[in-house]
Amino acid sequence: MRKPKNLISQEFIQGLQLRRNDIGLVFLAAHMMTLLATGTLVNQAQGSGWWYFALFLHGVCIVHLFAPFHEATHKTAFASQKLNTLIAGFTGLMIMIPPQYFTMEHAAHHTYTQHPEKDPESIPMSGYFWGYLYYATAIPYFKGVIKNLSLLPLGKFSSSEKAFIPERHRKTVVRETRLMVVFYICLLVFSVVFQTAVVFWYWLMPRIIAEPLMRLIRISEHASCEWVTDIRKNTRTTITIKPVCWLAWNMSFHAEHHAIPNMPFHKLPTLHQELAPHLEYVDNGYLASHVNYLMKLFRKQFYPKTTTTL
């Protein structure tokens, strides 16, 4: 494996690793204000043709709560670990992902990135044309969400989950998923008792219709990269516009994140300047990246004799 310390100096890395509360709070506050703005847009656009666009836009901001969730579970969003835990819990509720479960699953993903059997977050179906389209609908993702919220509270873990969740931590996962389910039941009871669809139209529906966008982003991080342990070759960085970088808390610099997982998110652009010459996969824009990848999958599916490799 090619380690970051072999590519750039340890002194440079250490100089970037100071964690701060203020930057994370600014990003979080801006994210919450954007959610408030898009939620207001949904309300104001009711009855017009713009309503569907407003729902989608609001949903994009909701699904991108995965960004602070991801950083908080890495303990890199804030210097305060209590703040990291609090934000991981809040955003986990909003995107229906148990924080402790994700922390351990994601640790396995970083340890075994692109390993066909040991990486729990690999998306092998995205390597095929029809599989790519199916995964992009977010149906497989939501099936996984429903499975987790149905089985984990009962203490039922699959063999693959047992591989990355030590027995001593399983009770914690069971407890947190039970609390999440209770919270969602309370939202349902609230909606029925007060005969309101606020939860549905301002959270659940926007989340559902925008999740495919997040699935496409997730695909772009590793799709068509090599199934090797070399950090230069198994992860993709996507150069995109600053508003997208901001909404994703710089996670478009994904190869840099995998190179040094405990690097604060606000230092990833600086790290990119040093690592970029060593990276195999640096794409300009998500759209161009997906069009190129989808065309390769199309040729692989329908013209296999003319296709070499992805």
C-alpha positions in Angstrom: 0.0 0.0 0.0 1.3 3.5 -0.9 0.9 5.5 2.3 0.5 9.3 2.4 3.7 9.8 4.4 5.6 8.3 1.4 4.0 10.9 -0.9 4.2 14.1 1.2 6.1 15.1 4.4 4.8 14.2 7.8 5.5 17.7 9.0 3.1 19.1 6.3 0.4 16.6 7.3 0.7 17.5 11.0 0.5 21.2 10.2 -3.0 20.7 8.7 -4.5 18.4 11.4 -5.6 21.1 13.9 -9.3 20.7 14.5 -11.5 23.7 15.1 -15.0 24.3 16.4 -15.6 27.7 14.7 -15.3 26.5 11.0 -17.5 23.5 11.6 -20.1 25.7 13.3 -20.0 28.2 10.4 -20.6 25.3 7.9 -23.4 23.9 10.0 -25.1 27.2 10.5 -24.9 27.9 6.8 -26.4 24.5 6.1 -29.2 25.0 8.5 -30.0 28.5 7.1 -30.0 27.0 3.6 -32.5 24.3 4.7 -34.7 27.0 6.2 -34.5 28.9 2.9 -35.4 25.9 0.8 -38.1 24.9 3.2 -39.6 28.4 2.9 -39.3 28.0 -0.9 -41.4 24.8 -0.7 -44.0 26.6 1.3 -44.1 29.6 -1.0 -44.1 27.6 -4.3 -47.2 25.5 -3.4 -49.8 25.6 -6.2 -47.2 26.5 -8.8 -45.1 24.6 -11.3 -42.0 25.5 -9.3 -43.2 23.4 -6.3 -41.7 20.2 -7.5 -38.3 21.9 -8.1 -38.5 23.4 -4.7 -39.1 20.0 -3.1 -36.1 18.6 -5.0 -33.9 21.5 -4.0 -35.0 21.2 -0.4 -34.3 17.5 -0.6 -30.8 18.1 -1.9 -30.0 20.1 1.2 -31.5 17.4 3.4 -29.6 14.5 1.9 -26.4 16.5 2.1 -26.8 16.4 5.9 -24.8 13.3 5.3 -21.8 15.6 5.0 -21.8 16.9 8.6 -22.9 13.4 9.7 -19.9 11.8 8.0 -17.4 14.4 9.4 -18.9 14.2 12.9 -18.6 10.4 13.0 -14.9 10.8 11.9 -14.5 13.3 14.8 -13.2 15.9 12.3 -16.2 18.3 12.1 -15.3 19.9 15.4 -12.6 20.0 18.0 -15.2 19.2 20.7 -15.9 15.5 20.8 -19.2 16.2 22.6 -20.2 18.4 19.7 -19.2 15.8 17.2 -21.4 13.2 19.0 -24.3 15.6 19.2 -24.3 16.6 15.6 -23.8 12.9 14.5 -26.9 12.0 16.5 -29.0 14.9 15.1 -28.0 14.5 11.4 -28.2 10.7 11.8 -31.9 11.1 12.7 -32.5 13.3 9.7 -31.0 10.9 7.2 -32.0 7.7 9.0 -28.5 6.3 9.6 -27.5 5.1 13.1 -24.2 6.9 14.0 -22.5 4.1 15.9 -23.4 1.5 13.3 -22.1 3.8 10.5 -18.9 4.6 12.4 -17.9 0.9 12.5 -19.2 0.2 9.0 -17.3 3.2 7.6 -14.1 2.2 9.5 -14.2 -1.1 7.7 -14.7 0.8 4.4 -11.6 2.8 5.0 -9.6 -0.3 6.1 -10.7 -2.4 3.2 -11.5 0.1 0.5 -12.4 -1.6 -2.8 -11.9 -5.1 -1.3 -14.6 -7.1 -3.1 -15.6 -9.1 0.1 -14.5 -6.9 3.1 -15.6 -3.4 2.0 -19.2 -3.1 3.3 -19.7 0.1 1.4 -18.6 -1.1 -2.0 -21.2 -0.9 -4.8 -20.4 -3.8 -7.1 -23.7 -3.4 -9.0 -22.6 0.0 -10.2 -20.0 -1.8 -12.4 -22.8 -2.8 -14.7 -25.1 -0.7 -16.9 -28.4 -1.9 -15.4 -27.0 -2.2 -12.0 -25.8 1.4 -12.2 -29.3 2.6 -13.2 -31.0 0.5 -10.5 -28.6 1.8 -7.7 -29.1 5.4 -9.0 -32.9 5.1 -8.2 -31.9 4.8 -4.5 -34.2 1.8 -4.2 -31.4 -0.5 -2.9 -30.3 2.2 -0.5 -33.8 2.6 1.0 -34.2 -1.1 1.2 -31.0 -1.1 3.4 -32.4 1.7 5.5 -35.6 -0.2 6.1 -33.7 -3.4 6.9 -31.5 -1.7 9.4 -34.3 0.1 11.2 -36.3 -3.2 11.3 -33.7 -5.7 12.3 -31.1 -3.9 14.3 -33.5 -2.8 17.1 -34.2 -6.6 17.5 -30.5 -7.4 17.8 -30.4 -9.2 14.5 -27.1 -8.7 12.7 -26.0 -10.3 9.4 -22.8 -12.2 9.1 -21.2 -9.2 7.2 -22.3 -6.8 10.0 -20.9 -9.0 12.6 -17.5 -8.8 10.8 -17.3 -5.0 11.4 -19.4 -4.6 14.6 -17.6 -6.2 17.6 -19.9 -8.0 20.0 -19.1 -5.5 22.8 -20.6 -2.7 20.7 -23.7 -4.5 19.4 -25.9 -3.5 22.4 -25.0 0.2 21.7 -26.1 -0.2 18.1 -29.4 -1.9 19.2 -30.1 0.9 21.7 -29.4 3.7 19.3 -31.6 2.2 16.6 -34.4 1.6 19.0 -34.3 5.2 20.0 -34.4 6.2 16.4 -37.4 4.1 15.7 -39.2 5.5 18.7 -38.4 9.0 17.4 -39.9 8.2 14.0 -43.0 6.6 15.6 -43.5 9.8 17.6 -43.3 11.8 14.3 -46.0 9.5 12.9 -48.2 9.8 15.9 -47.8 13.6 15.8 -48.8 13.7 12.2 -51.9 11.6 12.7 -53.1 13.3 15.9 -52.7 16.8 14.5 -53.6 15.8 11.0 -50.6 17.5 9.5 -48.5 16.5 6.5 -45.6 18.8 7.5 -43.2 16.0 8.3 -44.1 14.2 5.0 -43.7 17.3 2.7 -40.9 19.1 4.4 -38.7 16.1 5.3 -39.6 12.7 4.1 -40.7 13.3 0.5 -37.9 15.8 -0.3 -35.5 13.3 1.1 -36.8 10.5 -1.1 -36.9 12.4 -4.3 -33.3 13.8 -3.8 -31.6 10.7 -2.6 -30.8 9.5 -6.1 -28.5 12.5 -6.4 -26.6 11.4 -3.3 -26.4 7.8 -4.7 -24.7 9.2 -7.8 -22.2 11.1 -5.7 -21.5 7.9 -3.8 -21.0 6.0 -7.0 -18.5 8.6 -8.3 -16.2 8.1 -5.3 -14.9 4.7 -6.3 -16.7 3.5 -9.4 -14.2 2.3 -12.1 -11.3 2.8 -9.8 -9.0 -0.1 -9.3 -9.8 -2.9 -6.7 -6.4 -2.4 -5.0 -5.2 -1.0 -1.6 -3.2 1.7 -3.2 -4.7 5.1 -2.1 -3.7 6.7 -5.4 -5.8 4.2 -7.5 -8.8 3.1 -5.5 -10.6 6.5 -4.9 -11.6 9.4 -7.1 -11.5 13.1 -6.4 -14.0 15.3 -8.3 -13.2 18.9 -8.9 -16.5 20.8 -8.7 -17.9 24.3 -8.1 -17.5 25.8 -4.7 -21.2 25.7 -3.7 -21.2 21.9 -4.2 -17.9 21.7 -2.2 -19.4 23.7 0.6 -22.7 21.6 0.7 -20.6 18.4 0.7 -18.2 19.8 3.3 -15.3 19.3 0.8 -16.0 15.5 0.5 -15.5 15.9 -3.3 -11.8 15.7 -2.3 -12.5 12.1 -1.6 -9.1 10.6 -2.4 -7.5 13.0 -0.1 -10.0 12.0 2.6 -9.1 8.4 2.1 -5.4 9.2 2.2 -5.8 10.8 5.7 -9.2 10.0 7.1 -8.6 12.1 10.3 -7.8 15.2 8.3 -10.3 18.1 9.1 -12.6 18.6 6.2 -11.7 22.3 5.8 -8.1 21.3 5.1 -8.8 18.9 2.3 -8.5 21.5 -0.5 -5.0 22.3 0.8 -4.1 18.6 1.0 -5.3 18.2 -2.5 -2.7 20.7 -3.8 0.0 18.3 -2.5 -1.5 15.0 -3.3 -3.1 15.8 -6.8 0.1 14.9 -8.8 0.1 11.4 -7.3 -3.6 10.6 -7.8 -4.8 8.4 -10.7 -8.4 9.5 -10.7 -9.2 13.3 -10.6 -12.3 14.2 -12.6 -13.6 17.6 -13.6 -17.2 17.8 -12.5 -19.7 15.1 -11.5 -21.8 15.4 -14.7 -18.8 14.8 -17.0 -17.6 12.0 -14.8 -20.9 10.2 -14.9 -21.5 10.7 -18.6 -18.1 9.2 -19.3 -18.6 6.3 -16.9 -22.1 5.6 -18.1 -20.9 5.5 -21.7 -18.3 2.9 -20.7 -20.9 0.8 -19.0 -23.2 1.1 -22.1 -20.5 -0.2 -24.4 -19.6 -2.9 -21.9 -23.3 -4.0 -21.8 -24.2 -3.8 -25.5 -20.9 -3.9 -27.3 -18.7 -6.2 -25.1 -16.3 -7.2 -27.8 -15.2 -3.6 -28.3 -14.8 -2.9 -24.5 -11.5 -3.4 -22.8 -11.8 -2.5 -19.1 -13.4 0.1 -16.8 
